[in-house]
């Protein structure tokens, strides 16, 4: 989880943890260690099937790149994906998040992985100083940033030449779909008693990236993808660094 929508991130993190608990998204250490594998009876089993598919594609893609990748995950939460990325040979992986509770769990659960580290904080803070990465990943986190171009620009500052930003497991909408999506989110948060979260969840469109050098590696709206049994609803967007 990561968030830049409020001047009081402490309140946001508290609300976020309460929300995740309400939604059944707070997991035991044993469950986190096994993610994305989860009991078939779990209420989010089908969601984790999609997350597993996405993670598998990303890891396969990155493993075929140059050796010794330095990877950053922004908004890593409990660290399950960060830990999976650390399985890429010769990689060095860092996860950051402002959510102290889940970040602490990530450190505890994955402390034995030598090429993995976690820090509490965000891209806007100076915890990374002038570090540069080959790959920066936003997995199910970009929707907590109000200004897509701003956070991408900040990420680009931390990319090496020919580095890549990968945005996965988050919705991108057509511009004419955003109003309806906002209304659905508002109705949802109201229905579960978290109305304040509607102002901290942001609906982005690919049009916001039109001035950047990006590719779509997976488009859920392609006809062939719509026909798949376990359809993945999320774009896989890759933004290149040319500076």
VENTA-V859073 format. One record per backbone hydrogen bond with DSSP energy under -0.5 kcal/mol. NH is the residue of the N-H (numbers start at 0). CO is the residue of the C=O. If there is no record, write none. Layout:
nh | co
NH | CO
NH | CO
This chain:
nh | co
3 | 143
10 | 7
11 | 7
12 | 8
13 | 9
14 | 10
15 | 11
16 | 12
17 | 13
18 | 14
19 | 15
20 | 16
21 | 17
22 | 18
23 | 20
24 | 19
26 | 24
31 | 27
32 | 28
33 | 29
33 | 30
34 | 30
34 | 31
36 | 33
41 | 38
44 | 41
47 | 43
48 | 44
49 | 45
50 | 46
51 | 47
52 | 48
53 | 49
54 | 50
55 | 51
56 | 52
57 | 53
58 | 54
59 | 55
60 | 56
61 | 57
62 | 58
63 | 59
63 | 60
64 | 61
67 | 88
70 | 68
70 | 91
71 | 134
72 | 93
73 | 71
73 | 136
74 | 72
74 | 95
75 | 95
78 | 75
82 | 78
83 | 79
84 | 80
85 | 81
86 | 83
87 | 84
90 | 87
91 | 68
92 | 114
93 | 70
94 | 116
95 | 72
96 | 118
97 | 0
98 | 0
99 | 97
102 | 98
103 | 99
104 | 100
105 | 101
106 | 102
107 | 103
108 | 104
109 | 105
110 | 107
112 | 109
113 | 111
115 | 112
116 | 92
118 | 94
120 | 96
120 | 118
124 | 121
127 | 124
128 | 125
130 | 127
132 | 157
133 | 69
134 | 69
135 | 163
136 | 71
137 | 165
138 | 73
138 | 136
139 | 137
139 | 167
143 | 140
144 | 141
145 | 143
147 | 145
150 | 146
151 | 147
152 | 148
153 | 149
154 | 150
155 | 151
156 | 152
157 | 153
157 | 154
158 | 155
159 | 132
161 | 240
162 | 159
163 | 133
164 | 238
165 | 135
166 | 164
166 | 236
167 | 137
167 | 165
172 | 203
176 | 173
177 | 173
177 | 174
180 | 176
181 | 177
182 | 178
183 | 179
184 | 180
185 | 181
186 | 182
187 | 183
188 | 184
189 | 185
190 | 186
191 | 187
192 | 189
193 | 188
196 | 193
197 | 194
198 | 195
199 | 196
201 | 142
203 | 170
203 | 201
205 | 172
207 | 204
208 | 205
209 | 206
211 | 208
213 | 211
214 | 237
216 | 214
216 | 235
217 | 235
219 | 217
221 | 218
224 | 221
225 | 221
226 | 222
227 | 224
230 | 227
230 | 228
232 | 230
234 | 169
235 | 217
236 | 166
236 | 234
237 | 214
238 | 164
239 | 212
240 | 162
241 | 239
